[in-house]
Amino acid sequence: MTAPGLPVLDRLRIGSAPDSWGVWFPDDPQQVPWQRFLDEVSGAGYDWIELGPYGYLPTDPARLTDEVQRRGLSVSAGTVFTGLHRGPAVWDATWAHVSEVARLTKAMGAGHLVVIPSFWRDDKTAELIEPPELTGEQWSQLTSGMERLARRCREEFGLDIVVHPHADTHIDTEEHVVRFLDATDSDLVNLCLDTGHYAYCGGDSVKLIETYGERIGYLHLKQVDPDVLADVVKNGTPFGPAVQQGVMCEPPLGVPALGPVLTAAQKLDVDLFAIVEQDMYPCPPDQPLPIAERTRRFLRSCGA
């Protein structure tokens, strides 16, 4: 039951993800073993998880089903990275990767695929890979490519794609997000709104939910430390090093305030996953669990 005076946030399904345990890669010696992640995310009070980077969790559906079910967990989504602005030449390689992740996602009973545009800076070395602004032709290839991806994921796997605006990608700021939404079919392509990434890039999550509510298909709950962010913006710090500086922080210590975001999402009157993420790669192995427990208590105090 919700405590007296709290908003009723019964349309939101709260979960967490490997990202909140400092996991960015399928295999990395600085990351906690997947068994520990599953044990701790369940122990922290979450019911839903994402697959994280493909290959971090077991990719055999029978084994993964056993591992998550015996911990009382369910899978909400898989995640893929794509570079569809590069045009038809990358389609075959993109689909080979997406279909692999989609197959496991469907087998786990999930209904969403979180699609993150490729970085224009390397997430480990911060090396510039390509220009941060797309040409008109590249925008056209990006939007038509996402619609093609959405159509095929729905036809072959019954999955809905939700595109994740992300720092150091070509869909990041309010201007870019709105341009992307206005150029894509709402019946095919919707958003995974990550509150932290959107704030990192200067956006207002509540405004986006209230303005483009019908396009919000999924949420990532995250906050940024405004003082660290100011330094990041001032120095043009790439996202990877910014994370190591602590730009993504534990709720409720940062922005945006999550209470108003959750209330705005509830008012959409649709069932939404709201998955906690706190970018902190790399991090000490004992750091994630206490943060996850405090975050879960905080979200319960908001009515979630």
QUIURNOR-V115169 format. One record per residue. N is the residue number from 1. RES is the residue in three letters. PSI is psi in whole degrees, -180 to 180 (none if undefined). NEAR is the number of other ideal C-beta (glycine too) atoms within 12 Angstrom. Layout:
n->N res->RES psi->PSI near->NEAR
n->N res->RES psi->PSI near->NEAR
//
This chain:
n->1 res->MET psi->148 near->8
n->2 res->THR psi->136 near->16
n->3 res->ALA psi->150 near->13
n->4 res->PRO psi->137 near->8
n->5 res->GLY psi->-14 near->9
n->6 res->LEU psi->147 near->19
n->7 res->PRO psi->151 near->25
n->8 res->VAL psi->110 near->19
n->9 res->LEU psi->57 near->33
n->10 res->ASP psi->-1 near->20
n->11 res->ARG psi->-1 near->24
n->12 res->LEU psi->131 near->38
n->13 res->ARG psi->112 near->33
n->14 res->ILE psi->134 near->37
n->15 res->GLY psi->-174 near->42
n->16 res->SER psi->-178 near->44
n->17 res->ALA psi->162 near->48
n->18 res->PRO psi->-30 near->44
n->19 res->ASP psi->-36 near->43
n->20 res->SER psi->-8 near->44
n->21 res->TRP psi->19 near->46
n->22 res->GLY psi->24 near->38
n->23 res->VAL psi->117 near->41
n->24 res->TRP psi->-18 near->33
n->25 res->PHE psi->156 near->22
n->26 res->PRO psi->-36 near->21
n->27 res->ASP psi->123 near->16
n->28 res->ASP psi->130 near->23
n->29 res->PRO psi->-16 near->10
n->30 res->GLN psi->-3 near->20
n->31 res->GLN psi->153 near->30
n->32 res->VAL psi->149 near->33
n->33 res->PRO psi->150 near->21
n->34 res->TRP psi->-33 near->30
n->35 res->GLN psi->-40 near->20
n->36 res->ARG psi->-41 near->23
n->37 res->PHE psi->-50 near->38
n->38 res->LEU psi->-43 near->35
n->39 res->ASP psi->-46 near->24
n->40 res->GLU psi->-36 near->33
n->41 res->VAL psi->-36 near->45
n->42 res->SER psi->-45 near->28
n->43 res->GLY psi->-27 near->20
n->44 res->ALA psi->-8 near->34
n->45 res->GLY psi->18 near->26
n->46 res->TYR psi->147 near->44
n->47 res->ASP psi->-23 near->26
n->48 res->TRP psi->145 near->36
n->49 res->ILE psi->161 near->47
n->50 res->GLU psi->164 near->48
n->51 res->LEU psi->-25 near->47
n->52 res->GLY psi->-163 near->44
n->53 res->PRO psi->130 near->32
n->54 res->TYR psi->125 near->32
n->55 res->GLY psi->-12 near->24
n->56 res->TYR psi->-54 near->35
n->57 res->LEU psi->159 near->41
n->58 res->PRO psi->140 near->26
n->59 res->THR psi->-4 near->25
n->60 res->ASP psi->117 near->15
n->61 res->PRO psi->-39 near->23
n->62 res->ALA psi->-44 near->14
n->63 res->ARG psi->-45 near->19
n->64 res->LEU psi->-39 near->34
n->65 res->THR psi->-45 near->22
n->66 res->ASP psi->-43 near->16
n->67 res->GLU psi->-42 near->28
n->68 res->VAL psi->-39 near->36
n->69 res->GLN psi->-38 near->20
n->70 res->ARG psi->-8 near->14
n->71 res->ARG psi->7 near->28
n->72 res->GLY psi->27 near->18
n->73 res->LEU psi->159 near->34
n->74 res->SER psi->158 near->27
n->75 res->VAL psi->131 near->44
n->76 res->SER psi->-29 near->42
n->77 res->ALA psi->160 near->46
n->78 res->GLY psi->171 near->48
n->79 res->THR psi->138 near->46
n->80 res->VAL psi->152 near->42
n->81 res->PHE psi->138 near->30
n->82 res->THR psi->154 near->38
n->83 res->GLY psi->52 near->31
n->84 res->LEU psi->-15 near->42
n->85 res->HIS psi->-13 near->36
n->86 res->ARG psi->-2 near->24
n->87 res->GLY psi->-173 near->22
n->88 res->PRO psi->-24 near->16
n->89 res->ALA psi->-25 near->13
n->90 res->VAL psi->2 near->24
n->91 res->TRP psi->-48 near->24
n->92 res->ASP psi->-45 near->12
n->93 res->ALA psi->-38 near->19
n->94 res->THR psi->-49 near->33
n->95 res->TRP psi->-35 near->25
n->96 res->ALA psi->-42 near->16
n->97 res->HIS psi->-48 near->28
n->98 res->VAL psi->-43 near->39
n->99 res->SER psi->-33 near->26
n->100 res->GLU psi->-47 near->23
n->101 res->VAL psi->-41 near->42
n->102 res->ALA psi->-38 near->38
n->103 res->ARG psi->-45 near->28
n->104 res->LEU psi->-40 near->37
n->105 res->THR psi->-47 near->39
n->106 res->LYS psi->-43 near->27
n->107 res->ALA psi->-27 near->25
n->108 res->MET psi->2 near->37
n->109 res->GLY psi->10 near->24
n->110 res->ALA psi->161 near->39
n->111 res->GLY psi->1 near->29
n->112 res->HIS psi->150 near->44
n->113 res->LEU psi->117 near->48
n->114 res->VAL psi->122 near->48
n->115 res->VAL psi->117 near->47
n->116 res->ILE psi->126 near->41
n->117 res->PRO psi->151 near->42
n->118 res->SER psi->150 near->31
n->119 res->PHE psi->146 near->30
n->120 res->TRP psi->-5 near->29
n->121 res->ARG psi->142 near->27
n->122 res->ASP psi->133 near->17
n->123 res->ASP psi->-12 near->29
n->124 res->LYS psi->-47 near->21
n->125 res->THR psi->-15 near->13
n->126 res->ALA psi->11 near->22
n->127 res->GLU psi->137 near->15
n->128 res->LEU psi->122 near->14
n->129 res->ILE psi->-39 near->20
n->130 res->GLU psi->170 near->21
n->131 res->PRO psi->146 near->12
n->132 res->PRO psi->-16 near->25
n->133 res->GLU psi->136 near->18
n->134 res->LEU psi->152 near->31
n->135 res->THR psi->169 near->16
n->136 res->GLY psi->-41 near->13
n->137 res->GLU psi->-41 near->13
n->138 res->GLN psi->-37 near->28
n->139 res->TRP psi->-43 near->26
n->140 res->SER psi->-42 near->21
n->141 res->GLN psi->-37 near->29
n->142 res->LEU psi->-50 near->36
n->143 res->THR psi->-43 near->32
n->144 res->SER psi->-34 near->25
n->145 res->GLY psi->-40 near->38
n->146 res->MET psi->-39 near->41
n->147 res->GLU psi->-41 near->27
n->148 res->ARG psi->-42 near->29
n->149 res->LEU psi->-44 near->40
n->150 res->ALA psi->-44 near->34
n->151 res->ARG psi->-43 near->22
n->152 res->ARG psi->-38 near->23
n->153 res->CYS psi->-38 near->38
n->154 res->ARG psi->-43 near->24
n->155 res->GLU psi->-43 near->15
n->156 res->GLU psi->-28 near->18
n->157 res->PHE psi->-6 near->31
n->158 res->GLY psi->25 near->19
n->159 res->LEU psi->145 near->39
n->160 res->ASP psi->134 near->35
n->161 res->ILE psi->144 near->44
n->162 res->VAL psi->119 near->40
n->163 res->VAL psi->132 near->48
n->164 res->HIS psi->101 near->45
n->165 res->PRO psi->136 near->45
n->166 res->HIS psi->141 near->41
n->167 res->ALA psi->146 near->42
n->168 res->ASP psi->24 near->38
n->169 res->THR psi->177 near->37
n->170 res->HIS psi->-7 near->39
n->171 res->ILE psi->97 near->46
n->172 res->ASP psi->-62 near->34
n->173 res->THR psi->168 near->26
n->174 res->GLU psi->-43 near->24
n->175 res->GLU psi->-46 near->19
n->176 res->HIS psi->-39 near->33
n->177 res->VAL psi->-47 near->39
n->178 res->VAL psi->-41 near->23
n->179 res->ARG psi->-42 near->23
n->180 res->PHE psi->-45 near->40
n->181 res->LEU psi->-43 near->30
n->182 res->ASP psi->-20 near->17
n->183 res->ALA psi->2 near->27
n->184 res->THR psi->156 near->34
n->185 res->ASP psi->121 near->20
n->186 res->SER psi->-19 near->21
n->187 res->ASP psi->-16 near->15
n->188 res->LEU psi->-44 near->29
n->189 res->VAL psi->122 near->37
n->190 res->ASN psi->-177 near->37
n->191 res->LEU psi->147 near->45
n->192 res->CYS psi->104 near->45
n->193 res->LEU psi->113 near->50
n->194 res->ASP psi->111 near->45
n->195 res->THR psi->-32 near->45
n->196 res->GLY psi->-47 near->46
n->197 res->HIS psi->-39 near->47
n->198 res->TYR psi->-40 near->40
n->199 res->ALA psi->-40 near->40
n->200 res->TYR psi->-38 near->40
n->201 res->CYS psi->13 near->34
n->202 res->GLY psi->7 near->26
n->203 res->GLY psi->163 near->34
n->204 res->ASP psi->108 near->25
n->205 res->SER psi->-42 near->44
n->206 res->VAL psi->-44 near->29
n->207 res->LYS psi->-43 near->23
n->208 res->LEU psi->-43 near->36
n->209 res->ILE psi->-43 near->33
n->210 res->GLU psi->-27 near->20
n->211 res->THR psi->-41 near->22
n->212 res->TYR psi->40 near->30
n->213 res->GLY psi->-36 near->26
n->214 res->GLU psi->-12 near->18
n->215 res->ARG psi->-1 near->32
n->216 res->ILE psi->109 near->43
n->217 res->GLY psi->-6 near->39
n->218 res->TYR psi->151 near->44
n->219 res->LEU psi->142 near->52
n->220 res->HIS psi->126 near->47
n->221 res->LEU psi->121 near->50
n->222 res->LYS psi->153 near->45
n->223 res->GLN psi->156 near->39
n->224 res->VAL psi->148 near->42
n->225 res->ASP psi->114 near->29
n->226 res->PRO psi->-31 near->23
n->227 res->ASP psi->-45 near->17
n->228 res->VAL psi->-40 near->29
n->229 res->LEU psi->-41 near->31
n->230 res->ALA psi->-40 near->18
n->231 res->ASP psi->-40 near->18
n->232 res->VAL psi->-46 near->30
n->233 res->VAL psi->-43 near->21
n->234 res->LYS psi->-41 near->11
n->235 res->ASN psi->-1 near->15
n->236 res->GLY psi->34 near->15
n->237 res->THR psi->131 near->24
n->238 res->PRO psi->162 near->28
n->239 res->PHE psi->-45 near->37
n->240 res->GLY psi->-56 near->27
n->241 res->PRO psi->-32 near->26
n->242 res->ALA psi->-39 near->35
n->243 res->VAL psi->-41 near->36
n->244 res->GLN psi->-24 near->24
n->245 res->GLN psi->-6 near->23
n->246 res->GLY psi->28 near->27
n->247 res->VAL psi->-31 near->37
n->248 res->MET psi->123 near->42
n->249 res->CYS psi->169 near->31
n->250 res->GLU psi->130 near->33
n->251 res->PRO psi->145 near->38
n->252 res->PRO psi->36 near->24
n->253 res->LEU psi->-8 near->23
n->254 res->GLY psi->-156 near->29
n->255 res->VAL psi->154 near->32
n->256 res->PRO psi->160 near->36
n->257 res->ALA psi->127 near->24
n->258 res->LEU psi->-26 near->40
n->259 res->GLY psi->-54 near->27
n->260 res->PRO psi->-34 near->24
n->261 res->VAL psi->-47 near->43
n->262 res->LEU psi->-40 near->40
n->263 res->THR psi->-42 near->26
n->264 res->ALA psi->-40 near->33
n->265 res->ALA psi->-41 near->41
n->266 res->GLN psi->-38 near->31
n->267 res->LYS psi->-17 near->21
n->268 res->LEU psi->-21 near->30
n->269 res->ASP psi->40 near->16
n->270 res->VAL psi->155 near->22
n->271 res->ASP psi->127 near->21
n->272 res->LEU psi->138 near->39
n->273 res->PHE psi->139 near->39
n->274 res->ALA psi->97 near->50
n->275 res->ILE psi->122 near->46
n->276 res->VAL psi->133 near->49
n->277 res->GLU psi->140 near->50
n->278 res->GLN psi->99 near->42
n->279 res->ASP psi->120 near->44
n->280 res->MET psi->45 near->35
n->281 res->TYR psi->132 near->34
n->282 res->PRO psi->161 near->22
n->283 res->CYS psi->156 near->29
n->284 res->PRO psi->144 near->16
n->285 res->PRO psi->-23 near->20
n->286 res->ASP psi->-1 near->14
n->287 res->GLN psi->-39 near->23
n->288 res->PRO psi->-43 near->38
n->289 res->LEU psi->-50 near->28
n->290 res->PRO psi->-36 near->21
n->291 res->ILE psi->-44 near->32
n->292 res->ALA psi->-40 near->41
n->293 res->GLU psi->-44 near->24
n->294 res->ARG psi->-39 near->24
n->295 res->THR psi->-40 near->39
n->296 res->ARG psi->-41 near->32
n->297 res->ARG psi->-41 near->21
n->298 res->PHE psi->-44 near->29
n->299 res->LEU psi->-35 near->36
n->300 res->ARG psi->-36 near->23
n->301 res->SER psi->-20 near->21
n->302 res->CYS psi->-9 near->31
n->303 res->GLY psi->1 near->27
n->304 res->ALA psi->none near->39
//
